[in-house]
């Protein structure tokens, strides 16, 4: 239970960074995935596979981001069932605005630990995650 309580605290910590920009943690994650793939577009299913928090609602997330002009989608010409997604200039601008605050929140999340402790914690969490994937 301690791990779940910690996850909840950290989720709220980061949500307070994204909230003033009108996006959720999942939407932020989609934008970062698309920025990392640039200049190539990504299929919706590949975005879903790369998500930090697995969610069945990737299409809904993309709908919301597209309505705000942060992503664009187009059907793949060779397979109309495949939808390719890209981050727009507005999405890149939003991410650039968030880069500093997110880095600060990331540092603050583990500020009570020494660098060695933080590194060890991340190693242990990675090991737990890999054991359950």
N, CA, C and O atoms as CSV, one atom per row, in Angstrom:
chain,resi,resn,atom,element,x,y,z
A,1,UNK,N,N,0.810,-1.196,0.000
A,1,UNK,CA,C,0.000,0.000,0.000
A,1,UNK,C,C,0.860,1.270,0.000
A,1,UNK,O,O,0.454,2.303,-0.531
A,2,UNK,N,N,2.024,1.182,0.587
A,2,UNK,CA,C,2.896,2.350,0.615
A,2,UNK,C,C,3.274,2.812,-0.782
A,2,UNK,O,O,3.357,4.012,-1.045
A,3,UNK,N,N,3.500,1.869,-1.669
A,3,UNK,CA,C,3.859,2.208,-3.037
A,3,UNK,C,C,2.697,2.906,-3.744
A,3,UNK,O,O,2.902,3.891,-4.453
A,4,UNK,N,N,1.482,2.398,-3.552
A,4,UNK,CA,C,0.311,3.020,-4.183
A,4,UNK,C,C,0.067,4.424,-3.641
A,4,UNK,O,O,-0.293,5.325,-4.398
A,5,UNK,N,N,0.257,4.616,-2.343
A,5,UNK,CA,C,0.098,5.961,-1.773
A,5,UNK,C,C,1.142,6.918,-2.340
A,5,UNK,O,O,0.843,8.080,-2.616
A,6,UNK,N,N,2.366,6.425,-2.512
A,6,UNK,CA,C,3.435,7.253,-3.078
A,6,UNK,C,C,3.132,7.605,-4.533
A,6,UNK,O,O,3.336,8.746,-4.949
A,7,UNK,N,N,2.650,6.643,-5.301
A,7,UNK,CA,C,2.267,6.904,-6.690
A,7,UNK,C,C,1.197,7.995,-6.738
A,7,UNK,O,O,1.268,8.897,-7.572
A,8,UNK,N,N,0.218,7.916,-5.855
A,8,UNK,CA,C,-0.853,8.912,-5.830
A,8,UNK,C,C,-0.313,10.306,-5.500
A,8,UNK,O,O,-0.707,11.288,-6.129
A,9,UNK,N,N,0.575,10.393,-4.528
A,9,UNK,CA,C,1.159,11.682,-4.149
A,9,UNK,C,C,1.944,12.274,-5.324
A,9,UNK,O,O,1.810,13.457,-5.635
A,10,UNK,N,N,2.753,11.450,-5.964
A,10,UNK,CA,C,3.546,11.937,-7.096
A,10,UNK,C,C,2.667,12.291,-8.293
A,10,UNK,O,O,2.954,13.255,-9.004
A,11,UNK,N,N,1.609,11.530,-8.522
A,11,UNK,CA,C,0.685,11.841,-9.619
A,11,UNK,C,C,0.046,13.221,-9.395
A,11,UNK,O,O,-0.072,14.013,-10.330
A,12,UNK,N,N,-0.357,13.497,-8.167
A,12,UNK,CA,C,-0.944,14.813,-7.857
A,12,UNK,C,C,0.103,15.919,-7.957
A,12,UNK,O,O,-0.203,17.029,-8.393
A,13,UNK,N,N,1.324,15.621,-7.557
A,13,UNK,CA,C,2.433,16.579,-7.644
A,13,UNK,C,C,2.625,17.024,-9.098
A,13,UNK,O,O,2.718,18.220,-9.373
A,14,UNK,N,N,2.684,16.077,-10.014
A,14,UNK,CA,C,2.890,16.412,-11.428
A,14,UNK,C,C,1.626,16.995,-12.061
A,14,UNK,O,O,1.718,17.860,-12.931
A,15,UNK,N,N,0.456,16.535,-11.639
A,15,UNK,CA,C,-0.799,17.087,-12.180
A,15,UNK,C,C,-0.888,18.583,-11.899
A,15,UNK,O,O,-1.446,19.336,-12.698
A,16,UNK,N,N,-0.340,19.012,-10.768
A,16,UNK,CA,C,-0.388,20.442,-10.444
A,16,UNK,C,C,0.471,21.265,-11.409
A,16,UNK,O,O,0.278,22.474,-11.533
A,17,UNK,N,N,1.409,20.620,-12.083
A,17,UNK,CA,C,2.231,21.301,-13.089
A,17,UNK,C,C,1.458,21.411,-14.405
A,17,UNK,O,O,1.450,22.471,-15.031
A,18,UNK,N,N,0.808,20.321,-14.826
A,18,UNK,CA,C,0.103,20.296,-16.110
A,18,UNK,C,C,-1.209,21.072,-16.078
A,18,UNK,O,O,-1.591,21.696,-17.068
A,19,UNK,N,N,-1.894,21.033,-14.939
A,19,UNK,CA,C,-3.244,21.607,-14.827
A,19,UNK,C,C,-3.338,23.069,-15.280
A,19,UNK,O,O,-4.276,23.400,-16.005
A,20,UNK,N,N,-2.423,23.955,-14.895
A,20,UNK,CA,C,-2.536,25.348,-15.354
A,20,UNK,C,C,-2.459,25.500,-16.880
A,20,UNK,O,O,-2.884,26.517,-17.429
A,21,UNK,N,N,-1.922,24.496,-17.550
A,21,UNK,CA,C,-1.810,24.524,-19.010
A,21,UNK,C,C,-2.998,23.833,-19.686
A,21,UNK,O,O,-3.072,23.758,-20.912
A,22,UNK,N,N,-3.916,23.335,-18.869
A,22,UNK,CA,C,-5.140,22.735,-19.391
A,22,UNK,C,C,-4.980,21.352,-19.978
A,22,UNK,O,O,-5.785,20.936,-20.811
A,23,UNK,N,N,-3.941,20.622,-19.553
A,23,UNK,CA,C,-3.778,19.254,-20.032
A,23,UNK,C,C,-3.589,18.302,-18.860
A,23,UNK,O,O,-3.270,18.713,-17.745
A,24,UNK,N,N,-3.790,17.035,-19.138
A,24,UNK,CA,C,-3.607,15.991,-18.132
A,24,UNK,C,C,-2.235,15.343,-18.309
A,24,UNK,O,O,-1.537,15.589,-19.293
A,25,UNK,N,N,-1.873,14.522,-17.352
A,25,UNK,CA,C,-0.600,13.797,-17.437
A,25,UNK,C,C,-0.578,12.897,-18.669
A,25,UNK,O,O,0.449,12.795,-19.339
A,26,UNK,N,N,-1.701,12.240,-18.977
A,26,UNK,CA,C,-1.752,11.369,-20.138
A,26,UNK,C,C,-1.601,12.166,-21.436
A,26,UNK,O,O,-0.910,11.727,-22.356
A,27,UNK,N,N,-2.246,13.334,-21.513
A,27,UNK,CA,C,-2.118,14.175,-22.700
A,27,UNK,C,C,-0.682,14.669,-22.859
A,27,UNK,O,O,-0.147,14.698,-23.967
A,28,UNK,N,N,-0.071,15.052,-21.756
A,28,UNK,CA,C,1.333,15.472,-21.785
A,28,UNK,C,C,2.210,14.335,-22.311
A,28,UNK,O,O,3.105,14.555,-23.127
A,29,UNK,N,N,1.944,13.128,-21.838
A,29,UNK,CA,C,2.709,11.959,-22.267
A,29,UNK,C,C,2.572,11.742,-23.774
A,29,UNK,O,O,3.564,11.451,-24.442
A,30,UNK,N,N,1.368,11.876,-24.317
A,30,UNK,CA,C,1.150,11.730,-25.762
A,30,UNK,C,C,1.958,12.778,-26.525
A,30,UNK,O,O,2.626,12.458,-27.508
A,31,UNK,N,N,1.896,14.018,-26.075
A,31,UNK,CA,C,2.640,15.082,-26.746
A,31,UNK,C,C,4.139,14.809,-26.730
A,31,UNK,O,O,4.817,15.023,-27.734
A,32,UNK,N,N,4.657,14.342,-25.608
A,32,UNK,CA,C,6.093,14.033,-25.512
A,32,UNK,C,C,6.472,12.879,-26.432
A,32,UNK,O,O,7.529,12.905,-27.062
A,33,UNK,N,N,5.625,11.883,-26.507
A,33,UNK,CA,C,5.882,10.749,-27.398
A,33,UNK,C,C,5.956,11.231,-28.839
A,33,UNK,O,O,6.859,10.851,-29.583
A,34,UNK,N,N,5.002,12.071,-29.230
A,34,UNK,CA,C,4.969,12.574,-30.603
A,34,UNK,C,C,6.154,13.500,-30.891
A,34,UNK,O,O,6.702,13.481,-31.994
A,35,UNK,N,N,6.549,14.306,-29.906
A,35,UNK,CA,C,7.724,15.165,-30.098
A,35,UNK,C,C,8.976,14.310,-30.291
A,35,UNK,O,O,9.818,14.627,-31.131
A,36,UNK,N,N,9.101,13.245,-29.532
A,36,UNK,CA,C,10.259,12.366,-29.642
A,36,UNK,C,C,10.333,11.620,-30.965
A,36,UNK,O,O,11.416,11.228,-31.401
A,37,UNK,N,N,9.195,11.426,-31.598
A,37,UNK,CA,C,9.156,10.700,-32.873
A,37,UNK,C,C,9.412,11.603,-34.071
A,37,UNK,O,O,9.660,11.115,-35.173
A,38,UNK,N,N,9.353,12.918,-33.867
A,38,UNK,CA,C,9.497,13.862,-34.981
A,38,UNK,C,C,10.765,13.599,-35.769
A,38,UNK,O,O,11.792,13.260,-35.182
A,39,UNK,N,N,10.720,13.742,-37.046
A,39,UNK,CA,C,9.645,14.292,-37.868
A,39,UNK,C,C,8.640,13.239,-38.337
A,39,UNK,O,O,7.692,13.556,-39.054
A,40,UNK,N,N,8.853,11.986,-37.929
A,40,UNK,CA,C,7.958,10.913,-38.364
A,40,UNK,C,C,6.647,10.927,-37.582
A,40,UNK,O,O,6.653,11.164,-36.374
A,41,UNK,N,N,5.531,10.677,-38.250
A,41,UNK,CA,C,4.262,10.511,-37.533
A,41,UNK,C,C,4.220,9.117,-36.902
A,41,UNK,O,O,4.963,8.222,-37.305
A,42,UNK,N,N,3.358,8.947,-35.925
A,42,UNK,CA,C,3.217,7.640,-35.281
A,42,UNK,C,C,1.789,7.136,-35.420
A,42,UNK,O,O,0.842,7.917,-35.334
A,43,UNK,N,N,1.632,5.837,-35.635
A,43,UNK,CA,C,0.290,5.254,-35.604
A,43,UNK,C,C,-0.269,5.295,-34.182
A,43,UNK,O,O,0.479,5.236,-33.205
A,44,UNK,N,N,-1.568,5.395,-34.084
A,44,UNK,CA,C,-2.243,5.459,-32.783
A,44,UNK,C,C,-1.824,4.300,-31.885
A,44,UNK,O,O,-1.562,4.502,-30.699
A,45,UNK,N,N,-1.759,3.097,-32.430
A,45,UNK,CA,C,-1.419,1.927,-31.612
A,45,UNK,C,C,0.004,2.009,-31.059
A,45,UNK,O,O,0.263,1.532,-29.954
A,46,UNK,N,N,0.910,2.596,-31.799
A,46,UNK,CA,C,2.275,2.727,-31.299
A,46,UNK,C,C,2.333,3.741,-30.151
A,46,UNK,O,O,3.089,3.562,-29.196
A,47,UNK,N,N,1.536,4.796,-30.250
A,47,UNK,CA,C,1.451,5.762,-29.146
A,47,UNK,C,C,0.974,5.040,-27.896
A,47,UNK,O,O,1.541,5.211,-26.817
A,48,UNK,N,N,-0.071,4.234,-28.047
A,48,UNK,CA,C,-0.622,3.499,-26.907
A,48,UNK,C,C,0.430,2.598,-26.262
A,48,UNK,O,O,0.493,2.490,-25.037
A,49,UNK,N,N,1.254,1.955,-27.084
A,49,UNK,CA,C,2.300,1.064,-26.554
A,49,UNK,C,C,3.386,1.821,-25.802
A,49,UNK,O,O,4.005,1.272,-24.890
A,50,UNK,N,N,3.623,3.074,-26.175
A,50,UNK,CA,C,4.697,3.853,-25.554
A,50,UNK,C,C,4.243,4.625,-24.313
A,50,UNK,O,O,5.068,5.208,-23.610
A,51,UNK,N,N,2.965,4.631,-24.048
A,51,UNK,CA,C,2.436,5.405,-22.917
A,51,UNK,C,C,3.024,4.907,-21.587
A,51,UNK,O,O,3.215,3.708,-21.385
A,52,UNK,N,N,3.300,5.850,-20.699
A,52,UNK,CA,C,3.767,5.492,-19.356
A,52,UNK,C,C,2.646,4.781,-18.614
A,52,UNK,O,O,2.849,3.720,-18.024
A,53,UNK,N,N,1.478,5.370,-18.650
A,53,UNK,CA,C,0.303,4.803,-17.989
A,53,UNK,C,C,-0.597,4.232,-19.074
A,53,UNK,O,O,-1.163,4.976,-19.875
A,54,UNK,N,N,-0.726,2.915,-19.097
A,54,UNK,CA,C,-1.523,2.273,-20.141
A,54,UNK,C,C,-2.986,2.667,-19.968
A,54,UNK,O,O,-3.550,2.554,-18.880
A,55,UNK,N,N,-3.582,3.125,-21.051
A,55,UNK,CA,C,-4.974,3.545,-21.022
A,55,UNK,C,C,-5.656,3.090,-22.299
A,55,UNK,O,O,-5.075,3.190,-23.380
A,56,UNK,N,N,-6.882,2.589,-22.189
A,56,UNK,CA,C,-7.584,2.168,-23.397
A,56,UNK,C,C,-8.132,3.350,-24.199
A,56,UNK,O,O,-8.606,3.166,-25.320
A,57,UNK,N,N,-8.073,4.550,-23.640
A,57,UNK,CA,C,-8.684,5.712,-24.267
A,57,UNK,C,C,-7.741,6.595,-25.058
A,57,UNK,O,O,-7.876,7.817,-25.006
A,58,UNK,N,N,-6.784,6.027,-25.795
A,58,UNK,CA,C,-5.833,6.841,-26.551
A,58,UNK,C,C,-6.555,7.664,-27.616
A,58,UNK,O,O,-6.214,8.826,-27.836
A,59,UNK,N,N,-7.536,7.077,-28.270
A,59,UNK,CA,C,-8.280,7.814,-29.296
A,59,UNK,C,C,-8.958,9.031,-28.687
A,59,UNK,O,O,-8.955,10.108,-29.283
A,60,UNK,N,N,-9.536,8.867,-27.513
A,60,UNK,CA,C,-10.178,9.997,-26.829
A,60,UNK,C,C,-9.157,11.074,-26.470
A,60,UNK,O,O,-9.440,12.264,-26.611
A,61,UNK,N,N,-7.970,10.669,-26.006
A,61,UNK,CA,C,-6.910,11.635,-25.700
A,61,UNK,C,C,-6.517,12.404,-26.961
A,61,UNK,O,O,-6.346,13.623,-26.930
A,62,UNK,N,N,-6.378,11.683,-28.057
A,62,UNK,CA,C,-6.016,12.330,-29.315
A,62,UNK,C,C,-7.120,13.264,-29.805
A,62,UNK,O,O,-6.836,14.331,-30.350
A,63,UNK,N,N,-8.387,12.862,-29.610
A,63,UNK,CA,C,-9.514,13.736,-29.967
A,63,UNK,C,C,-9.399,15.069,-29.242
A,63,UNK,O,O,-9.534,16.133,-29.847
A,64,UNK,N,N,-9.149,14.998,-27.937
A,64,UNK,CA,C,-9.054,16.213,-27.123
A,64,UNK,C,C,-7.874,17.078,-27.568
A,64,UNK,O,O,-8.006,18.297,-27.680
A,65,UNK,N,N,-6.736,16.460,-27.818
A,65,UNK,CA,C,-5.554,17.210,-28.241
A,65,UNK,C,C,-5.739,17.794,-29.638
A,65,UNK,O,O,-5.266,18.896,-29.919
A,66,UNK,N,N,-6.414,17.073,-30.501
A,66,UNK,CA,C,-6.652,17.591,-31.852
A,66,UNK,C,C,-7.608,18.781,-31.819
A,66,UNK,O,O,-7.402,19.761,-32.535
A,67,UNK,N,N,-8.653,18.703,-30.991
A,67,UNK,CA,C,-9.587,19.837,-30.860
A,67,UNK,C,C,-8.864,21.100,-30.419
A,67,UNK,O,O,-9.250,22.203,-30.807
A,68,UNK,N,N,-7.834,20.952,-29.622
A,68,UNK,CA,C,-7.051,22.099,-29.146
A,68,UNK,C,C,-5.958,22.507,-30.124
A,68,UNK,O,O,-5.244,23.482,-29.888
A,69,UNK,N,N,-5.824,21.771,-31.213
A,69,UNK,CA,C,-4.813,22.098,-32.213
A,69,UNK,C,C,-3.410,21.685,-31.824
A,69,UNK,O,O,-2.441,22.218,-32.365
A,70,UNK,N,N,-3.277,20.741,-30.890
A,70,UNK,CA,C,-1.965,20.326,-30.402
A,70,UNK,C,C,-1.408,19.121,-31.154
A,70,UNK,O,O,-0.198,18.891,-31.157
A,71,UNK,N,N,-2.288,18.355,-31.789
A,71,UNK,CA,C,-1.876,17.239,-32.630
A,71,UNK,C,C,-2.705,17.253,-33.906
A,71,UNK,O,O,-3.784,17.842,-33.963
A,72,UNK,N,N,-2.173,16.591,-34.924
A,72,UNK,CA,C,-2.951,16.395,-36.151
A,72,UNK,C,C,-2.936,14.910,-36.468
A,72,UNK,O,O,-2.002,14.188,-36.117
A,73,UNK,N,N,-3.996,14.471,-37.142
A,73,UNK,CA,C,-4.112,13.059,-37.522
A,73,UNK,C,C,-4.476,12.968,-38.995
A,73,UNK,O,O,-5.194,13.805,-39.541
A,74,UNK,N,N,-3.956,11.927,-39.610
A,74,UNK,CA,C,-4.342,11.671,-40.995
A,74,UNK,C,C,-4.343,10.166,-41.221
A,74,UNK,O,O,-3.584,9.428,-40.593
A,75,UNK,N,N,-5.186,9.734,-42.107
A,75,UNK,CA,C,-5.244,8.314,-42.471
A,75,UNK,C,C,-4.036,7.979,-43.340
A,75,UNK,O,O,-3.641,8.761,-44.205
A,76,UNK,N,N,-3.468,6.829,-43.103
A,76,UNK,CA,C,-2.341,6.341,-43.897
A,76,UNK,C,C,-2.886,5.927,-45.256
A,76,UNK,O,O,-3.826,5.137,-45.338
A,77,UNK,N,N,-2.301,6.455,-46.313
A,77,UNK,CA,C,-2.814,6.233,-47.671
A,77,UNK,C,C,-2.853,4.748,-48.048
A,77,UNK,O,O,-3.779,4.318,-48.736
A,78,UNK,N,N,-1.876,3.967,-47.615
A,78,UNK,CA,C,-1.802,2.556,-47.997
A,78,UNK,C,C,-2.710,1.657,-47.163
A,78,UNK,O,O,-3.025,0.537,-47.566
A,79,UNK,N,N,-3.122,2.144,-46.019
A,79,UNK,CA,C,-4.012,1.371,-45.136
A,79,UNK,C,C,-4.903,2.351,-44.400
A,79,UNK,O,O,-4.499,2.914,-43.382
A,80,UNK,N,N,-6.105,2.559,-44.898
A,80,UNK,CA,C,-7.015,3.571,-44.349
A,80,UNK,C,C,-7.414,3.281,-42.901
A,80,UNK,O,O,-7.943,4.160,-42.221
A,81,UNK,N,N,-7.168,2.066,-42.426
A,81,UNK,CA,C,-7.478,1.752,-41.024
A,81,UNK,C,C,-6.453,2.358,-40.072
A,81,UNK,O,O,-6.733,2.535,-38.886
A,82,UNK,N,N,-5.284,2.673,-40.580
A,82,UNK,CA,C,-4.180,3.205,-39.771
A,82,UNK,C,C,-4.256,4.733,-39.732
A,82,UNK,O,O,-4.352,5.389,-40.769
A,83,UNK,N,N,-4.214,5.278,-38.538
A,83,UNK,CA,C,-4.228,6.729,-38.351
A,83,UNK,C,C,-2.848,7.154,-37.858
A,83,UNK,O,O,-2.348,6.646,-36.855
A,84,UNK,N,N,-2.244,8.093,-38.580
A,84,UNK,CA,C,-0.917,8.601,-38.231
A,84,UNK,C,C,-1.067,9.943,-37.518
A,84,UNK,O,O,-1.853,10.793,-37.935
A,85,UNK,N,N,-0.318,10.120,-36.456
A,85,UNK,CA,C,-0.435,11.310,-35.613
A,85,UNK,C,C,0.888,12.068,-35.554
A,85,UNK,O,O,1.964,11.471,-35.544
A,86,UNK,N,N,0.784,13.394,-35.514
A,86,UNK,CA,C,1.959,14.251,-35.351
A,86,UNK,C,C,1.623,15.369,-34.376
A,86,UNK,O,O,0.465,15.760,-34.232
A,87,UNK,N,N,2.642,15.869,-33.717
A,87,UNK,CA,C,2.470,17.026,-32.848
A,87,UNK,C,C,2.540,18.276,-33.735
A,87,UNK,O,O,3.367,18.355,-34.642
A,88,UNK,N,N,1.672,19.239,-33.465
A,88,UNK,CA,C,1.644,20.477,-34.243
A,88,UNK,C,C,2.604,21.501,-33.650
A,88,UNK,O,O,3.191,21.283,-32.591
A,89,UNK,N,N,2.752,22.626,-34.355
A,89,UNK,CA,C,3.592,23.722,-33.844
A,89,UNK,C,C,3.061,24.193,-32.491
A,89,UNK,O,O,3.841,24.486,-31.584
A,90,UNK,N,N,1.742,24.267,-32.355
A,90,UNK,CA,C,1.156,24.687,-31.067
A,90,UNK,C,C,1.472,23.676,-29.974
A,90,UNK,O,O,1.717,24.057,-28.830
A,91,UNK,N,N,1.469,22.392,-30.317
A,91,UNK,CA,C,1.825,21.358,-29.349
A,91,UNK,C,C,3.278,21.468,-28.928
A,91,UNK,O,O,3.610,21.293,-27.755
A,92,UNK,N,N,4.142,21.758,-29.889
A,92,UNK,CA,C,5.567,21.942,-29.575
A,92,UNK,C,C,5.786,23.160,-28.692
A,92,UNK,O,O,6.621,23.131,-27.787
A,93,UNK,N,N,5.045,24.227,-28.947
A,93,UNK,CA,C,5.150,25.431,-28.110
A,93,UNK,C,C,4.721,25.132,-26.680
A,93,UNK,O,O,5.375,25.557,-25.728
A,94,UNK,N,N,3.616,24.397,-26.530
A,94,UNK,CA,C,3.148,24.042,-25.197
A,94,UNK,C,C,4.189,23.199,-24.473
A,94,UNK,O,O,4.474,23.439,-23.300
A,95,UNK,N,N,4.752,22.226,-25.154
A,95,UNK,CA,C,5.783,21.401,-24.535
A,95,UNK,C,C,6.999,22.232,-24.124
A,95,UNK,O,O,7.568,22.013,-23.055
A,96,UNK,N,N,7.394,23.180,-24.968
A,96,UNK,CA,C,8.530,24.043,-24.636
A,96,UNK,C,C,8.241,24.852,-23.372
A,96,UNK,O,O,9.128,25.049,-22.541
A,97,UNK,N,N,7.003,25.320,-23.229
A,97,UNK,CA,C,6.622,26.053,-22.013
A,97,UNK,C,C,6.657,25.153,-20.789
A,97,UNK,O,O,6.984,25.602,-19.691
A,98,UNK,N,N,6.321,23.884,-20.977
A,98,UNK,CA,C,6.263,22.947,-19.854
A,98,UNK,C,C,7.607,22.333,-19.488
A,98,UNK,O,O,7.765,21.822,-18.379
A,99,UNK,N,N,8.572,22.372,-20.391
A,99,UNK,CA,C,9.851,21.710,-20.129
A,99,UNK,C,C,10.477,22.149,-18.807
A,99,UNK,O,O,10.866,21.305,-17.999
A,100,UNK,N,N,10.576,23.431,-18.580
A,100,UNK,CA,C,11.174,23.928,-17.332
A,100,UNK,C,C,10.381,23.523,-16.095
A,100,UNK,O,O,10.950,22.933,-15.177
A,101,UNK,N,N,9.068,23.827,-16.042
A,101,UNK,CA,C,8.283,23.439,-14.869
A,101,UNK,C,C,8.285,21.927,-14.606
A,101,UNK,O,O,8.306,21.507,-13.449
A,102,UNK,N,N,8.264,21.114,-15.652
A,102,UNK,CA,C,8.283,19.663,-15.445
A,102,UNK,C,C,9.643,19.221,-14.911
A,102,UNK,O,O,9.703,18.373,-14.021
A,103,UNK,N,N,10.720,19.771,-15.428
A,103,UNK,CA,C,12.054,19.442,-14.908
A,103,UNK,C,C,12.169,19.827,-13.431
A,103,UNK,O,O,12.722,19.078,-12.626
A,104,UNK,N,N,11.643,21.000,-13.089
A,104,UNK,CA,C,11.673,21.442,-11.683
A,104,UNK,C,C,10.850,20.505,-10.800
A,104,UNK,O,O,11.278,20.149,-9.702
A,105,UNK,N,N,9.672,20.105,-11.279
A,105,UNK,CA,C,8.818,19.190,-10.510
A,105,UNK,C,C,9.500,17.834,-10.355
A,105,UNK,O,O,9.400,17.200,-9.305
A,106,UNK,N,N,10.185,17.398,-11.393
A,106,UNK,CA,C,10.909,16.129,-11.351
A,106,UNK,C,C,12.005,16.190,-10.291
A,106,UNK,O,O,12.160,15.265,-9.494
A,107,UNK,N,N,12.764,17.288,-10.290
A,107,UNK,CA,C,13.818,17.459,-9.281
A,107,UNK,C,C,13.227,17.526,-7.878
A,107,UNK,O,O,13.758,16.919,-6.948
A,108,UNK,N,N,12.129,18.264,-7.724
A,108,UNK,CA,C,11.505,18.434,-6.409
A,108,UNK,C,C,10.928,17.124,-5.879
A,108,UNK,O,O,10.888,16.907,-4.668
A,109,UNK,N,N,10.482,16.251,-6.782
A,109,UNK,CA,C,9.854,14.998,-6.363
A,109,UNK,C,C,10.811,14.126,-5.547
A,109,UNK,O,O,10.383,13.393,-4.655
A,110,UNK,N,N,12.099,14.209,-5.854
A,110,UNK,CA,C,13.086,13.382,-5.140
A,110,UNK,C,C,14.134,14.223,-4.404
A,110,UNK,O,O,15.202,13.722,-4.054
A,111,UNK,N,N,13.828,15.482,-4.176
A,111,UNK,CA,C,14.793,16.403,-3.566
A,111,UNK,C,C,15.232,15.977,-2.170
A,111,UNK,O,O,16.317,16.347,-1.721
A,112,UNK,N,N,14.405,15.209,-1.486
A,112,UNK,CA,C,14.756,14.797,-0.127
A,112,UNK,C,C,15.768,13.659,-0.102
A,112,UNK,O,O,16.253,13.273,0.962
A,113,UNK,N,N,16.087,13.122,-1.285
A,113,UNK,CA,C,17.050,12.026,-1.397
A,113,UNK,C,C,18.387,12.546,-1.929
A,113,UNK,O,O,18.433,13.512,-2.691
A,114,UNK,N,N,19.446,11.904,-1.524
A,114,UNK,CA,C,20.748,12.217,-2.117
A,114,UNK,C,C,20.749,11.692,-3.552
A,114,UNK,O,O,19.872,10.918,-3.935
A,115,UNK,N,N,21.719,12.109,-4.330
A,115,UNK,CA,C,21.820,11.644,-5.714
A,115,UNK,C,C,21.971,10.118,-5.750
A,115,UNK,O,O,21.374,9.447,-6.591
A,116,UNK,N,N,22.766,9.588,-4.840
A,116,UNK,CA,C,22.973,8.136,-4.785
A,116,UNK,C,C,21.682,7.423,-4.387
A,116,UNK,O,O,21.349,6.384,-4.958
A,117,UNK,N,N,20.957,7.965,-3.420
A,117,UNK,CA,C,19.684,7.365,-3.024
A,117,UNK,C,C,18.666,7.398,-4.161
A,117,UNK,O,O,17.963,6.416,-4.400
A,118,UNK,N,N,18.589,8.515,-4.852
A,118,UNK,CA,C,17.647,8.643,-5.966
A,118,UNK,C,C,17.988,7.637,-7.065
A,118,UNK,O,O,17.097,6.992,-7.617
A,119,UNK,N,N,19.255,7.508,-7.376
A,119,UNK,CA,C,19.685,6.546,-8.398
A,119,UNK,C,C,19.310,5.126,-7.984
A,119,UNK,O,O,18.823,4.349,-8.806
A,120,UNK,N,N,19.531,4.788,-6.739
A,120,UNK,CA,C,19.207,3.443,-6.229
A,120,UNK,C,C,17.699,3.213,-6.255
A,120,UNK,O,O,17.247,2.131,-6.631
A,121,UNK,N,N,16.922,4.210,-5.865
A,121,UNK,CA,C,15.464,4.087,-5.883
A,121,UNK,C,C,14.970,3.817,-7.299
A,121,UNK,O,O,14.131,2.941,-7.510
A,122,UNK,N,N,15.476,4.549,-8.248
A,122,UNK,CA,C,15.065,4.375,-9.647
A,122,UNK,C,C,15.453,2.982,-10.141
A,122,UNK,O,O,14.679,2.343,-10.854
A,123,UNK,N,N,16.631,2.511,-9.774
A,123,UNK,CA,C,17.045,1.150,-10.146
A,123,UNK,C,C,16.080,0.113,-9.581
A,123,UNK,O,O,15.671,-0.812,-10.283
A,124,UNK,N,N,15.721,0.271,-8.310
A,124,UNK,CA,C,14.814,-0.683,-7.671
A,124,UNK,C,C,13.422,-0.636,-8.299
A,124,UNK,O,O,12.811,-1.677,-8.535
A,125,UNK,N,N,12.929,0.552,-8.563
A,125,UNK,CA,C,11.613,0.679,-9.192
A,125,UNK,C,C,11.615,0.090,-10.597
A,125,UNK,O,O,10.644,-0.545,-11.008
A,126,UNK,N,N,12.701,0.297,-11.333
A,126,UNK,CA,C,12.826,-0.302,-12.667
A,126,UNK,C,C,12.764,-1.829,-12.574
A,126,UNK,O,O,12.130,-2.488,-13.398
A,127,UNK,N,N,13.429,-2.373,-11.562
A,127,UNK,CA,C,13.442,-3.839,-11.386
A,127,UNK,C,C,12.038,-4.362,-11.070
A,127,UNK,O,O,11.617,-5.389,-11.603
A,128,UNK,N,N,11.332,-3.662,-10.217
A,128,UNK,CA,C,9.949,-4.056,-9.894
A,128,UNK,C,C,9.078,-3.991,-11.143
A,128,UNK,O,O,8.322,-4.921,-11.424
A,129,UNK,N,N,9.182,-2.888,-11.896
A,129,UNK,CA,C,8.368,-2.718,-13.102
A,129,UNK,C,C,8.640,-3.819,-14.117
A,129,UNK,O,O,7.709,-4.405,-14.668
A,130,UNK,N,N,9.919,-4.101,-14.365
A,130,UNK,CA,C,10.283,-5.132,-15.355
A,130,UNK,C,C,9.746,-6.503,-14.936
A,130,UNK,O,O,9.359,-7.302,-15.788
A,131,UNK,N,N,9.721,-6.776,-13.636
A,131,UNK,CA,C,9.234,-8.072,-13.147
A,131,UNK,C,C,7.735,-8.226,-13.395
A,131,UNK,O,O,7.231,-9.349,-13.429
A,132,UNK,N,N,7.022,-7.127,-13.566
A,132,UNK,CA,C,5.571,-7.187,-13.742
A,132,UNK,C,C,5.108,-6.863,-15.151
A,132,UNK,O,O,3.907,-6.829,-15.416
A,133,UNK,N,N,6.043,-6.625,-16.054
A,133,UNK,CA,C,5.658,-6.315,-17.444
A,133,UNK,C,C,5.399,-7.579,-18.225
A,133,UNK,O,O,5.065,-7.516,-19.408
